[in-house]
Amino acid sequence: MIPDSPKERNPPFFLPAEKSTFDIFLHNVDTMKGFMFTDLQSGMTARANFLVAGALNTYTEVWGRLLEGVPEEKSKQCYESFFRRLGNCYSKLLDDGVLVYRDVRCGLVHSYAIGGTLSIVNMGTGQCGIEYDSGKYTFNIATYFDDFKKAVEDYITLLRKDMPVQNSSSPNFIGVYPVTNPLQVNLFEALVGKPTVL
C-alpha cells in the first residue's frame, strides 16, 4: 500500500528490507515500456500504420505525464514536454508554432486522421518522425519509433540517477525524496490510486 504522503510514513523513510515506492515505480515503468515497445513492434509488423501512429502519440503523452508528474489533465503540456525529448527536429516543430498536438495527436486519436491539407502516414524513415511543410504532415513511423525508444530509455536512465535518498541522516533527506529532483517527478501524485504491476 502506498501512503498518501511521505509524512504519513512512520518512520518517514523506507526500511532497507522492504521495496520502496521508487522501486515499485521503476518496476512499473520498465513493465509499461516493455508492453508499449512490444505492442508497437507488433503493429509495425502487421503494417497497421494509423494504429501505430496513434499509439505512438498517445504513448508520448503518457511518458510526458510521468515526466511532468501530472496525474490528470494538462494533456497538451504532457504531450509536448515528452515530444521535445524525441529530438531537435521535434522541438523545432513546436518552436515554429506547428500545431502538432492538435493536428497529429488529437487528429489521430479522435478522428483517425491528421489535420492539414494532406497527410502521409508511412512505415518508413525520414529526417524526423514528423515532418511538416506548407500544411502537409508526413509521419515517418520507423523514425518516430526509434526516437521514441531512445527518449524513453534516456528518461529511465535519468530516473535511476535520481534515486530517492533513503538515509535519514543525509542533508538531502526529506521523507523519501531528494531535495534536488531534476525530473520534478512527484511519485506520490503519480502513483496514488493507480494500479501497480508487481
Buried (B, 14 or more C-beta within 10 A) or exposed (E): EBBEEBEEBEEBBBEEEEEBBBEBBBBBBEEBBEEBBEBBEEBBEEEBBBBBBBBBBBBBBBBBBBBBBBBEEBBBBBBBBBBBBBBEBBBEBBEEEBBBBEBBBBBBBEEEEBBBEEBBBBBEBBEBBBBBEEEEBBBBBBBBBBBBBEBBEEBBEBBEEBEBBBEEEEEEBBBBBBEEBEBEBBBBBBBBEEEEEE
